[in-house]
Amino acid sequence: MLTEFKDKSQVTIPKAVVNELGLSKGDLFEVLVDHGSVRLVPVVVYPKDKANELEALAAIAREERGAGSADVYDDVEDLIADLHKAV
């Protein structure tokens, strides 16, 4: 697919790519230069306090997994069924 570099350094992402990646107006991208090519990597930005909260939860999960106290599921359906029991 070809696209044109336009005024104000704008590039239109082809509709097929937008659809395939599920992109929406306002999405953010990390812009990388990779061996002479430009890569746009979709990103999600969290407020710092939310990111810290998620990291704390991940640390607890890693500790539980390491201690063998974390639940282990054979597949995602078992996990979802267990989550529904907790509600």
C-alpha positions as YAML, in Angstrom:
chain: A
units: angstrom
residues:
- id: 1
  name: MET
  ca: [0.00, 0.00, 0.00]
- id: 2
  name: LEU
  ca: [1.23, 3.46, -0.83]
- id: 3
  name: THR
  ca: [0.46, 6.66, 1.00]
- id: 4
  name: GLU
  ca: [1.70, 10.21, 0.56]
- id: 5
  name: PHE
  ca: [3.66, 12.42, 2.96]
- id: 6
  name: LYS
  ca: [1.62, 15.65, 3.04]
- id: 7
  name: ASP
  ca: [1.73, 19.18, 4.43]
- id: 8
  name: LYS
  ca: [2.36, 19.47, 8.16]
- id: 9
  name: SER
  ca: [4.14, 16.07, 8.09]
- id: 10
  name: GLN
  ca: [0.85, 14.18, 7.80]
- id: 11
  name: VAL
  ca: [0.47, 10.65, 6.47]
- id: 12
  name: THR
  ca: [-2.89, 8.98, 5.85]
- id: 13
  name: ILE
  ca: [-3.07, 5.41, 7.17]
- id: 14
  name: PRO
  ca: [-4.90, 3.25, 4.60]
- id: 15
  name: LYS
  ca: [-8.43, 2.25, 5.61]
- id: 16
  name: ALA
  ca: [-7.57, -1.48, 5.42]
- id: 17
  name: VAL
  ca: [-4.82, -0.95, 8.04]
- id: 18
  name: VAL
  ca: [-7.13, 1.16, 10.22]
- id: 19
  name: ASN
  ca: [-9.74, -1.60, 10.14]
- id: 20
  name: GLU
  ca: [-7.27, -4.43, 10.71]
- id: 21
  name: LEU
  ca: [-5.78, -2.72, 13.79]
- id: 22
  name: GLY
  ca: [-9.09, -1.36, 15.08]
- id: 23
  name: LEU
  ca: [-7.77, 2.20, 15.13]
- id: 24
  name: SER
  ca: [-9.96, 5.16, 16.08]
- id: 25
  name: LYS
  ca: [-9.68, 8.94, 15.88]
- id: 26
  name: GLY
  ca: [-7.54, 10.16, 18.76]
- id: 27
  name: ASP
  ca: [-5.48, 6.97, 19.14]
- id: 28
  name: LEU
  ca: [-1.87, 7.60, 20.13]
- id: 29
  name: PHE
  ca: [1.26, 6.14, 18.51]
- id: 30
  name: GLU
  ca: [4.91, 5.75, 19.41]
- id: 31
  name: VAL
  ca: [6.89, 6.86, 16.33]
- id: 32
  name: LEU
  ca: [10.08, 4.84, 15.83]
- id: 33
  name: VAL
  ca: [12.84, 4.91, 13.25]
- id: 34
  name: ASP
  ca: [13.88, 1.33, 12.52]
- id: 35
  name: HIS
  ca: [16.73, 0.75, 10.04]
- id: 36
  name: GLY
  ca: [15.61, 3.62, 7.79]
- id: 37
  name: SER
  ca: [11.88, 2.86, 8.12]
- id: 38
  name: VAL
  ca: [9.23, 4.63, 10.16]
- id: 39
  name: ARG
  ca: [7.14, 2.46, 12.49]
- id: 40
  name: LEU
  ca: [3.94, 3.64, 14.17]
- id: 41
  name: VAL
  ca: [3.15, 1.59, 17.26]
- id: 42
  name: PRO
  ca: [-0.31, 2.09, 18.81]
- id: 43
  name: VAL
  ca: [-0.06, 2.87, 22.53]
- id: 44
  name: VAL
  ca: [-2.38, 3.41, 25.48]
- id: 45
  name: VAL
  ca: [-1.42, 6.01, 28.06]
- id: 46
  name: TYR
  ca: [-2.50, 5.54, 31.67]
- id: 47
  name: PRO
  ca: [-2.38, 8.15, 34.43]
- id: 48
  name: LYS
  ca: [0.69, 7.54, 36.59]
- id: 49
  name: ASP
  ca: [-1.33, 6.55, 39.67]
- id: 50
  name: LYS
  ca: [-3.27, 3.95, 37.66]
- id: 51
  name: ALA
  ca: [-0.03, 2.58, 36.18]
- id: 52
  name: ASN
  ca: [1.45, 2.30, 39.69]
- id: 53
  name: GLU
  ca: [-1.69, 0.49, 40.89]
- id: 54
  name: LEU
  ca: [-1.50, -1.98, 37.99]
- id: 55
  name: GLU
  ca: [2.21, -2.59, 38.65]
- id: 56
  name: ALA
  ca: [1.48, -3.30, 42.32]
- id: 57
  name: LEU
  ca: [-1.20, -5.83, 41.32]
- id: 58
  name: ALA
  ca: [1.22, -7.45, 38.86]
- id: 59
  name: ALA
  ca: [3.87, -7.71, 41.60]
- id: 60
  name: ILE
  ca: [1.37, -9.48, 43.89]
- id: 61
  name: ALA
  ca: [0.44, -11.87, 41.06]
- id: 62
  name: ARG
  ca: [4.12, -12.65, 40.40]
- id: 63
  name: GLU
  ca: [4.68, -13.36, 44.11]
- id: 64
  name: GLU
  ca: [1.64, -15.65, 44.28]
- id: 65
  name: ARG
  ca: [2.73, -17.48, 41.14]
- id: 66
  name: GLY
  ca: [6.25, -17.90, 42.51]
- id: 67
  name: ALA
  ca: [4.90, -19.20, 45.84]
- id: 68
  name: GLY
  ca: [2.59, -21.62, 44.07]
- id: 69
  name: SER
  ca: [-0.50, -20.02, 45.62]
- id: 70
  name: ALA
  ca: [-1.94, -18.58, 42.40]
- id: 71
  name: ASP
  ca: [-4.84, -20.38, 40.74]
- id: 72
  name: VAL
  ca: [-3.89, -22.19, 37.55]
- id: 73
  name: TYR
  ca: [-6.39, -22.81, 34.77]
- id: 74
  name: ASP
  ca: [-6.29, -25.27, 31.88]
- id: 75
  name: ASP
  ca: [-7.91, -22.76, 29.54]
- id: 76
  name: VAL
  ca: [-9.53, -19.35, 29.44]
- id: 77
  name: GLU
  ca: [-13.04, -20.81, 29.71]
- id: 78
  name: ASP
  ca: [-12.19, -22.24, 33.14]
- id: 79
  name: LEU
  ca: [-10.81, -18.87, 34.21]
- id: 80
  name: ILE
  ca: [-13.95, -17.05, 33.07]
- id: 81
  name: ALA
  ca: [-16.19, -19.59, 34.81]
- id: 82
  name: ASP
  ca: [-14.23, -19.06, 38.04]
- id: 83
  name: LEU
  ca: [-14.52, -15.28, 37.69]
- id: 84
  name: HIS
  ca: [-18.31, -15.59, 37.31]
- id: 85
  name: LYS
  ca: [-18.46, -17.62, 40.53]
- id: 86
  name: ALA
  ca: [-16.78, -14.75, 42.39]
- id: 87
  name: VAL
  ca: [-19.43, -12.21, 41.32]
...
